[in-house]
Amino acid sequence: MCMSWHSVAKHNQSHRAKLLGRDQPPMLMVSTDQEGTWNLCNLMDEKVLDLQFNWSNKRFCGSSKGWVIIVEENFAVTLLDPLSRTKGKEEKENSIIRLPPLIRPPDDKGGALKFWTKNYEYYVHKATLTADPILNANECVVVVIFGHYSNMAFLRLSKDTTWTYLDKEVTGTREVVCIENKFYVVDVWSRIFTFDITTQSYSDIKYVAQGIQGIKRTPFMLQYLVALNDKELLMVHRLSELDEDDMYVTKQVKIFELNFDEHKWIEKKTLGDIAIFVGDNSSLAVPASNFPGYQPNFIYFNYFTDRAFNNRELKYGVDFGAYDVENQCFLAPYSTLTKTMIKMAQWPPIWVVPTFRLI
């Protein structure tokens, strides 16, 4: 059974204080050759779990707080709890939360509406949640980066019935993270902005720090924001180039830490015990010592999909693996089975942190 997002939020307000349970390590969701079916891979012990998730044959534009996010044909956004939709088990009634449609692309001479109607799964570049939408609906804000120019919109789950669109002048957005109720935004030029969202209002977007100076630039770069804690904000800068097969592959990874006092990025040469996971998911960091099998000082990365800014063409990167920060080299620390599954996947794989809700 599927409930509307407002009904789900209201119905579960009494459950907000329940715990999600013990933290789980990040795992990789990989689509199979069976339409609408995904497998869950535990890379710590190089096993494919005996679980299969059923959903329509679509790309996930985000993974956050244990939920995955998709875009529908009418540009509506849907939140999906994958562990509540395991093959062979009864689906929970609150495993799907349907949000309103985003603003439609303009029907202009450039063909934006035609293009995005055909490629609607990619209309949202990335989406993130600030809290679990079932256990903590009153504090859950959904933020999406969408459209050809990667603008931003948000929706407060327990309050709003429509999307609120942020400053259209801020374009090329790559990722948004929330730290102590303040949102930080990085764009394609590595600049940092911030804004606030409260239950009653939201602030204008403010400029925080300029982009990285002197770094090599190519037609395709990706920036990821990773909040280690309330005082440490990192940016992973991923540079890709075309290979001999005319496919984008990752050639360089650099890490920077934001100096809040001096308002600038400082290059960071080590992550210590931290392992970072980037891709279409909300970027995340974990202490590798807590999860044997993951390597400290590594950045694990997945396929990417993005738009070129000089036209409305989708660009793909088909590489995956890990970057060893200490030795400055790329590795593929996955089993042969996992690598084969990823290469054969119909849709880009995505990192998820499974949460086993009791409601």
N, C-alpha and C positions, 0 to 999 in steps of 0.2 A: 504494500500500500504506500502511496506517495502523499505527503502532506505539504501544504504551502509553507513557505519559510516563516511567515508570521504565526501560523498555528503551532509549528514546532517550537518556536522560541517561547511562546506563551505557555505551552503545555509543560515545558521542562524547566521553568523558572525555579521550581522547588528543589530541583536536583543540582543546582549550580555548584554547591559546595562539595559534591562528591569528587573523590580523587580519580584520576585517570588510571591509577595503578603504577607499578614500577616502570621507570623509564625504559624504553626499548631502543636498541641500536637502529640506525638507519638501514633500510633494506631497499632493494631495487625492484621496482615493478616493471615487468617486461611483457609486451604484447606478444601473443602467440599467433600461429597460422590459422587458428580458429577465430572467426570474426567475433569481436567483442569480448574476447577472453584474455586475461592477463595472469601471469605467474609472479610469485614473490620469491626473490632470490636472497638468501642470506649469505653475503659474501664473506662473513667472518669464518664460517666453516665450509664455504664453497659448496653449498647445497641449494637445490631448488625445493622450496617447501611444498608439501602436499596440500597446497591451497590454490584455487583458481577463482578469480574474480570476474563476474559477468557484468558487462556494461556494453552500450552501443559502441560501434567502431569509430571512436573519436580520439583526438589528441587531448591529453591533459595539459592545461595551460598553467597549472600550479599545484603545489602540494604543500600543505601547511597545517600544523596542529593535528596531524593524523588524517586530514581530509584531502581529497583531490578535487580540482576545479575544472569544469569544462564549459565550453560555449555552445549554445544551441543554434539552430538554423535561423531563428529570429533575433539572434544576438543577445538572448537572455543568458544569465550565468547560473550554473547549477553546482551546488556543493554535494559531494558524494563521500560517504564513509565506506571505504573499500572492504574493511573487515566485516561489515554488516551485510555484504553481498557475496559471500563465499558460495561457490558452486556446491549444490547438494544440501545447503542449509536454508532455513526459512529466513527471508529478508525482514529486517527490523523496519517498523513503520516510519521511524525517523531517520532512516539512512540516506534520504535524499532531501535536500533543501533547495527549493527553486526560488531564485531571485528575479527581479524585473529585468526586462531587456535594457541594454545600453542604447545610447543614441545611435541611430543608423548612420552609416557612411553617407556622405553627400552624393546625390545623383547628378554628378557634374560631367563635363566633357572629358575629363581624365579617366572616366570609367571606374571610379572608386567603388560605387555601389555594386557594379557587376563583378568586380574583382573580389570584394569581400563576401559577397553572397556565395561565390564559388568556393572561397577559402575561409569560411566562417570560423572553422576550428582554430584559426590563427589570429582572429580579430583581437583577442586578448593575448598580449605577449607574455604577461606574467601576472599572477594574482596571489594575494597573501591574506591571512587572517591574523587578528591580534589575540584571539582566544578561541577555545572550543565553542562552536556554535550551539551545542546542546547543553553542555555543563555550565557554560558561562555566557549565555546569550546577551546579557546586559552589557558585557564588556567586549563583545565581538564586533569588530569593524572589518569589513571586507574592502580591500583596496585593490584596484585593478589598473594595469597599464595597458592601454588599448589603442587601436586605430593605427593608421599609417604613420602618424607622427609621434606615437607612443606617449599620448597624454594620460592623465590620471583621473580616476573617479573613485568615490567611496560610498559605502552604505553602512549605516549603523543598524545592526541586525534587529534589535528589539525596538527600534524607534522609527526608522525611515521606510517609506513606501516607494521611493524613487531614488535614483543615483544622484549624488552631488558631484559636479564636475569642477575640478581645480583649474588653476590658471592655465589657459590654453597657450600662453607664451612659453611655458616650460615644456619643451618637447625633447624627444630623444631619451626619455626616461628608461633606465635599465632595471633598477630594483628599489624597493621601499622596505625599510625596517622600522619597527617601533621600539623605542627605548624610553622607559619611564613616561609613557603617554605622549611622547614627542616622536614625530615621524621624520626619518631622515631619507633623503632621496639622492641617488647618484644618476648622472646622465651619461650619454655616450662620450662626452668630453671630460669625464671624471670629476665634474663639478659637484659640490654637495649643497643641497637645499634642505630646509626644514619647515614643518608646519605642525600645528596642533589641531586635534579633533576632540571636542568634549561632547557631552550628551546634549548640549544646547546650541553649540556653535562650532565654527572652525576658523582658524587664522589664515591670513595670507601666507603665501610661500616666501620664505626669506632665504637669501643667499648666505652660505656659511663659509665655503672654501673654494678656491679655484682648482682647476684640473691639474694633472701631473704635467710638469714642464720637461721638455727634452726627451720624452719617451717616443720610441719608434711607433709610427702610426701606419696602418694599412687600411684598405677599404672595409675591413671587418675587425671590430674589437668588441669585447664584452666586458662589462664591469659587474661584479657581484658585491653586495654588502653583507658583512657577517658581524653580528653583534656578539662578542664574547661574554660581555656582562654589561652592567649599566654605565661603565666608564670606558670601555674599550670597543672601538668600532674599526673593523678592518675592511679593506677593499681588495678583492682579487681581480687583477687585470689580466684578461685572457686575450692574447693576440693570435689571430688565425690568418693563414695565407692559402692561396690555391696551390694544389699539388699537380702532378703531371696528368691526373685524371680530371682536372678542373673541378675538384671538390675542396671545400674549405676544411683545413685541418689545423689543430692547435700547434703553434710553433714556439710560443713563449708565455710564461706565467710569472707575474710579479705580485708581491703583496705589499700593501701600504697600510699604515695605521694613521687615523685622524688625530692630529694634535688639536684638541678643542680650544686650548688657550691661544695658540698661534694661528689657528684657522688654516691649517695646511696639512697635506699628506706627507708622512715620513716613511721612506721605504723600510720594510721589515725583512730581515734575512732569515728568521727562524720562527716556527710556530711552537717550538717546544714539544709538549706532549699532545698538542691539539691536532686533530684531523678534521679537514673541512670538506664538505660535500656541496657541489654546485651543479646547476643545470636548470631545467624549467621549474624546479622546486624552489621554495624559499630557502636560501642558503643557510646552512647550519654547520655548527662546530661541536665536536664532542671530545672529551679526554680519551685518547686512544687506549690508555692504560685500563680504562673501564670495560673495554670491548676487545679482548684478545682476538686477533685476526685482522684488525685494522691497524695500519702503521702510523705512528706519530710523525708529525712534520710532513704529512702528505696532504695533497689536495686531490680529491677524487672528482672527476668531471664526466659529464655525459654529452650526448648529441645536443646540438642547439638548432634553433630555427629563428630567423629574424628577417626583417625587411631591409632592402636597400633603400637609401633615402633619395637616390636620384631617379627612381622609378618604383612602380608597385610590383616588384618582383620578389618572390620568396627566396631566401638564401638558406642553404643547409650546410651544416657541419656534421660529418658522419664519424668523427673520431670519439673514442671514449677511453678511459684509463685513469692513470694517476700521475701526479707530478711530485717527484721527490724534491722537497725544498732544499734540503742540505746538500744533495749531490747535483742539483739542477739538471735533472734528467726526467724523461717520460718513461713510464712503465705500464704494463697491462697486467696487474696483479689479480686476474680472475681465472677461474677454472676454464678448461676447454669448452665444457658444456655451456657455461654462462656466456662466454664470448660468442659461441655459435648462436645462442638464443638472441643475443643483442643484435648481431649482424642480420639475422633473419626477421627481426621484429618489424611489424607493419607501421608502428608509431614509435616516436622517440621514447626510450625508457625514462623513468623518473624516480628520484629518491623519495621514499616515504618513511615516516617514523610511526610504525603501527601503534595504535592505542586501543586497549581492550576495555571499552566502556561497559559498565555493568547495567546500563539502562537501555 
